[in-house]
Each structure stands twice: as structure tokens, then as C-alpha cells.
Amino acid sequence: MTTVPITQTTVLIVGAGPSGLSTAASLHRLSVPYVILERENCIASIFNNKSYNRLHLHLSKQFCQLPHMPFPSNFPAYVPRKDFLNYLNDYASHFQINPIFGNFVKLAKFHEDRGKWRVDAEEMEGGVRRLYEAEFLVVATGETSDPFTPEVEGLGGFKGEVMHSTEYKSGEGFEGKTVLVVGSGNSGMEIALDLCNYGAKTSIVVRSPVHIVSRWSTSLGLMSLKFMSLHFVDSFLVLVSKITYGDLTKYGIQRPKEGPFLLKDRDGKYPVVDVGTIKKIKSGEIQVLPTLKNIKGGGNEVVFENGKCYQFDVILFATGFKRSTHLWLQGDDFLLNKDGLPKPKYPNHWKGENGLYCVGLARKGLYGAAMDAQKIAHDIYNLLSK
């Protein structure tokens, strides 16, 4: 029987997205040894391989830069995907971050007798087993790790094309097609706009109430939270939204009773930062539809909860992500729940027991991930210095 060698390190980071990179850079600055594993073939695979071309970061750049390295001054306020990827590549190079790509973590377990984490990984190509051992384990797999498509009755018999938003690049090739976008978060709304701009006959499912906010008001609101109450800032954002967009109920969009930042902090439900979709909805170029009920068997007809039916060539699910941490992380009853999100409340969400940490899971975006990474690195440094 072949013995698998064990790679020893101080910190093992799972995930080389912005959260993992932020942690690696922060550890590097403190000269703490680490290994970073990534199941994909590149850093930030969501942005590299699974994002649409027209994507811009929804918040202004001061809220999106990674720790210890600001965006170049010539970058626009809302950084486009291409520039962000260049920034991430420069970031990894500057802090000498060299992830081990194509390594899928199968099991991570804390061994009491050794006081260390044992991580069992498998190479995606070739299936070669790799073993790692570390004093500290950082879960940096992020909020957006595994694409989620809900179960819909009759979907298997749909005669058109079915895709997830992670497969969508641009509206090119969809001209003249009838497309249903399921999901009204930021990705769904922006993809609907992109499809419409390319000449697709676009509809979008808006299942539940959602806040629509402008870019400038969101950035101003985030800055105001430093010295104003959340209730005051939420009231300001709702007032600006009402003035800017008017009554959207006649277009099929309801506003939640609770404020946008409260919902984001409590439930992880992000407001929609409008980049032009609402204008298309008001003009009738994008149709808003209620909850999708089922697909009529053997065809292209989609039934909605209001009883109406429409024919579509394409159904695109912008229904977000799930996390699979519970499938490989064993022995943690304190830090993460079954959905891979922290059990402890913010701001104490980032540190578990036995040297376990998580970064970028507090639903605070890139800014929150940067803060987590720095706290984790300093905590590990202080523990090692004792």
C-alpha cells in the first residue's frame, strides 16, 4: 500500500478567491507560512470563469479593494470585471501568492491527539490524493461557491435551453429569442438588461419584495454608516429610491417593509443596485412576472402563479449559490451551520475553535472579507507569538 506524504504548514487556506487571497496577503505580511488550495484552475474562478462580460463591481472601488493594496488611481469608480481581474492577478503576484490549483478538498478534520487539522484533497485531473496538515484552517470558499438551481416541476421536459447565470457571458446570440430570467438579485437584473440591449425579448421573475437603489445613494449610505444609525441610513435610502424610481408596484415590484441595510445584515439579502434595468421595465421592454409555478410537459410553455402562461426559448436561472462546506468539514459544531454560514453573530463570526476560521462569509461583500482576513492573520500571528 502506497504511503501518501503529508505536506506540513502553519495555516491552510481553502479557496483562492478574493477572500483567500486577502488572507494569504495578510499572512504574508506577517511572515506566517501558509498553503492555499483551490479546486479550480485559476484564482477568483467566479470572476474569471463564471461571470458575465458587462459585470462591474456594484459598489464604488473604496469598498471593494483587498487589504494592503489599493486599486490603481486611474481605475473608474465602479471597477469593470476585466480591470478587477487584472488587479487580482497583480495582487497575487505582489504578495507572492501561489495557490495549488486543481485540488478538491474531500475532508478536513481536527485531530485532537496532534492538535492539528488534517486535510485530504484530490487532484481534479488524475485523481491523485494529497494530504496536508496545519495548525490553523481557514475556510475561504466564499458565499458564491456552488451554483444553485431550484427544483421546478416539469423543467426536465422543457424543450428550450436551460442555463444558470454562471454560464452566461453576454446577450450576443440571444437576439430575437424569448428569455425568462428567474431571479431578481443584482445578477438577474443586470443580465436581463444585457439581454434586452442585445435584442432578446426578456422577462424576469420577481418573486418577493426587493429594494431598488442607485449606485451613488448606496455608496453614500455605506459611508454614512460610520457616523449615523442604520435606521437613519435605511430611511434615507428608501426616500431616495422613492424619489428616483417612483411607485414600482404597478410594474410588479414591491418594496420590503424593512430597510435595505437591515435586510442585508440580518438576512444576507442584498438590495438591487440599478444600472438601467428599471428604465427598461418601465418602458415595457422587460416584462416582470410573478413566481414560476411549473413547466407544461413536453413543450416551451411556462406557467406562473397568477395562472398566466408564456412561451420561452430560454430559461436562465439567476438563483444564486449554495455552499458545500458541510460535505468536507468535520468536527465543527461551533463556527458554521449546515448552509456554510457562520453561527456566531457579526462581528464575532470569523473565529471558531481549534484554530478554525472563516473569511468572507459575513455577507459584507469584499469589504467584509478584507476585514476578516486581517483579523484572522493578526489573531494567528499573536497565537504563534505566545
Solvent accessible surface area in square Angstrom, and as a share of the most:
residue,aa,sasa,rsa
1,M,238,1.06
2,T,122,0.71
3,T,118,0.69
4,V,36,0.21
5,P,105,0.66
6,I,63,0.32
7,T,64,0.37
8,Q,95,0.42
9,T,20,0.12
10,T,19,0.11
11,V,0,0.00
12,L,0,0.00
13,I,0,0.00
14,V,10,0.06
15,G,8,0.08
16,A,0,0.00
17,G,17,0.16
18,P,18,0.11
19,S,12,0.08
20,G,0,0.00
21,L,0,0.00
22,S,1,0.01
23,T,0,0.00
24,A,0,0.00
25,A,0,0.00
26,S,4,0.03
27,L,0,0.00
28,H,65,0.29
29,R,138,0.50
30,L,40,0.20
31,S,98,0.63
32,V,7,0.04
33,P,82,0.51
34,Y,43,0.16
35,V,25,0.14
36,I,3,0.01
37,L,1,0.00
38,E,14,0.06
39,R,69,0.25
40,E,45,0.20
41,N,119,0.61
42,C,25,0.15
43,I,14,0.07
44,A,2,0.01
45,S,14,0.09
46,I,37,0.19
47,F,32,0.13
48,N,42,0.22
49,N,69,0.35
50,K,48,0.20
51,S,7,0.05
52,Y,9,0.03
53,N,83,0.43
54,R,72,0.26
55,L,18,0.09
56,H,60,0.27
57,L,12,0.06
58,H,42,0.19
59,L,44,0.22
60,S,9,0.06
61,K,47,0.20
62,Q,86,0.38
63,F,16,0.07
64,C,7,0.04
65,Q,61,0.27
66,L,4,0.02
67,P,8,0.05
68,H,66,0.29
69,M,40,0.18
70,P,92,0.58
71,F,13,0.05
72,P,59,0.37
73,S,114,0.73
74,N,130,0.66
75,F,29,0.12
76,P,64,0.40
77,A,54,0.42
78,Y,37,0.14
79,V,0,0.00
80,P,31,0.19
81,R,40,0.14
82,K,152,0.65
83,D,38,0.20
84,F,0,0.00
85,L,22,0.11
86,N,71,0.37
87,Y,3,0.01
88,L,0,0.00
89,N,80,0.41
90,D,82,0.42
91,Y,0,0.00
92,A,11,0.08
93,S,83,0.54
94,H,118,0.53
95,F,9,0.04
96,Q,121,0.54
97,I,7,0.04
98,N,122,0.63
99,P,17,0.10
100,I,66,0.33
101,F,82,0.34
102,G,18,0.18
103,N,6,0.03
104,F,72,0.30
105,V,11,0.06
106,K,99,0.42
107,L,61,0.30
108,A,0,0.00
109,K,90,0.38
110,F,33,0.14
111,H,58,0.26
112,E,136,0.61
113,D,128,0.66
114,R,122,0.45
115,G,37,0.35
116,K,51,0.22
117,W,4,0.01
118,R,60,0.22
119,V,0,0.00
120,D,23,0.12
121,A,0,0.00
122,E,65,0.29
123,E,42,0.19
124,M,112,0.50
125,E,155,0.69
126,G,77,0.74
127,G,40,0.38
128,V,70,0.40
129,R,114,0.42
130,R,95,0.35
131,L,14,0.07
132,Y,9,0.03
133,E,2,0.01
134,A,0,0.00
135,E,70,0.31
136,F,16,0.07
137,L,0,0.00
138,V,0,0.00
139,V,0,0.00
140,A,3,0.02
141,T,44,0.25
142,G,13,0.13
143,E,37,0.17
144,T,59,0.34
145,S,15,0.10
146,D,33,0.17
147,P,62,0.39
148,F,73,0.30
149,T,61,0.36
150,P,38,0.24
151,E,179,0.80
152,V,27,0.16
153,E,133,0.60
154,G,31,0.30
155,L,33,0.16
156,G,87,0.84
157,G,31,0.30
158,F,16,0.07
159,K,137,0.58
160,G,27,0.26
161,E,81,0.36
162,V,61,0.35
163,M,19,0.09
164,H,12,0.05
165,S,11,0.07
166,T,14,0.08
167,E,109,0.49
168,Y,1,0.00
169,K,77,0.33
170,S,20,0.13
171,G,0,0.00
172,E,123,0.55
173,G,50,0.48
174,F,23,0.09
175,E,95,0.43
176,G,48,0.46
177,K,75,0.32
178,T,37,0.22
179,V,0,0.00
180,L,0,0.00
181,V,0,0.00
182,V,15,0.08
183,G,16,0.15
184,S,20,0.13
185,G,36,0.35
186,N,29,0.15
187,S,47,0.30
188,G,1,0.01
189,M,4,0.02
190,E,5,0.02
191,I,0,0.00
192,A,0,0.00
193,L,9,0.04
194,D,8,0.04
195,L,0,0.00
196,C,17,0.10
197,N,82,0.42
198,Y,86,0.33
199,G,42,0.41
200,A,6,0.05
201,K,129,0.55
202,T,5,0.03
203,S,5,0.03
204,I,0,0.00
205,V,5,0.03
206,V,12,0.07
207,R,182,0.66
208,S,49,0.31
209,P,55,0.35
210,V,9,0.05
211,H,9,0.04
212,I,5,0.03
213,V,3,0.02
214,S,13,0.08
215,R,72,0.26
216,W,141,0.50
217,S,1,0.01
218,T,4,0.02
219,S,10,0.06
220,L,73,0.36
221,G,0,0.00
222,L,36,0.18
223,M,78,0.35
224,S,13,0.09
225,L,59,0.29
226,K,155,0.66
227,F,147,0.61
228,M,81,0.36
229,S,69,0.44
230,L,55,0.28
231,H,143,0.64
232,F,113,0.47
233,V,2,0.01
234,D,8,0.04
235,S,54,0.35
236,F,60,0.25
237,L,2,0.01
238,V,29,0.17
239,L,102,0.51
240,V,16,0.09
241,S,5,0.03
242,K,103,0.43
243,I,133,0.68
244,T,68,0.39
245,Y,20,0.08
246,G,32,0.31
247,D,87,0.45
248,L,11,0.06
249,T,63,0.37
250,K,152,0.65
251,Y,65,0.25
252,G,38,0.36
253,I,3,0.02
254,Q,96,0.43
255,R,74,0.27
256,P,20,0.12
257,K,212,0.90
258,E,68,0.30
259,G,13,0.12
260,P,2,0.01
261,F,7,0.03
262,L,64,0.32
263,L,16,0.08
264,K,24,0.10
265,D,62,0.32
266,R,131,0.48
267,D,63,0.32
268,G,15,0.15
269,K,79,0.33
270,Y,80,0.30
271,P,11,0.07
272,V,3,0.02
273,V,9,0.05
274,D,23,0.12
275,V,40,0.23
276,G,25,0.24
277,T,3,0.02
278,I,4,0.02
279,K,160,0.68
280,K,44,0.19
281,I,7,0.04
282,K,80,0.34
283,S,70,0.45
284,G,59,0.57
285,E,89,0.40
286,I,2,0.01
287,Q,71,0.31
288,V,26,0.15
289,L,8,0.04
290,P,35,0.22
291,T,35,0.20
292,L,20,0.10
293,K,131,0.56
294,N,27,0.14
295,I,5,0.03
296,K,93,0.39
297,G,75,0.72
298,G,52,0.50
299,G,19,0.19
300,N,38,0.19
301,E,47,0.21
302,V,0,0.00
303,V,16,0.09
304,F,1,0.00
305,E,110,0.49
306,N,81,0.42
307,G,54,0.52
308,K,116,0.49
309,C,49,0.29
310,Y,66,0.25
311,Q,112,0.50
312,F,7,0.03
313,D,59,0.31
314,V,1,0.01
315,I,0,0.00
316,L,0,0.00
317,F,1,0.00
318,A,12,0.10
319,T,38,0.22
320,G,28,0.27
321,F,48,0.20
322,K,93,0.40
323,R,26,0.09
324,S,29,0.18
325,T,5,0.03
326,H,98,0.44
327,L,128,0.64
328,W,19,0.07
329,L,18,0.09
330,Q,84,0.37
331,G,71,0.68
332,D,28,0.15
333,D,127,0.66
334,F,89,0.37
335,L,0,0.00
336,L,12,0.06
337,N,59,0.30
338,K,176,0.74
339,D,46,0.24
340,G,1,0.01
341,L,14,0.07
342,P,24,0.15
343,K,99,0.42
344,P,27,0.17
345,K,171,0.72
346,Y,122,0.46
347,P,68,0.43
348,N,106,0.55
349,H,3,0.01
350,W,37,0.13
351,K,78,0.33
352,G,12,0.11
353,E,102,0.46
354,N,73,0.38
355,G,18,0.17
356,L,2,0.01
357,Y,1,0.00
358,C,0,0.00
359,V,0,0.00
360,G,12,0.11
361,L,3,0.02
362,A,16,0.13
363,R,64,0.23
364,K,43,0.18
365,G,34,0.32
366,L,33,0.16
367,Y,104,0.40
368,G,6,0.06
369,A,5,0.04
370,A,8,0.06
371,M,84,0.37
372,D,4,0.02
373,A,0,0.00
374,Q,53,0.23
375,K,69,0.29
376,I,0,0.00
377,A,0,0.00
378,H,93,0.41
379,D,27,0.14
380,I,0,0.00
381,Y,92,0.35
382,N,84,0.43
383,L,64,0.32
384,L,72,0.36
385,S,74,0.48
386,K,192,0.81
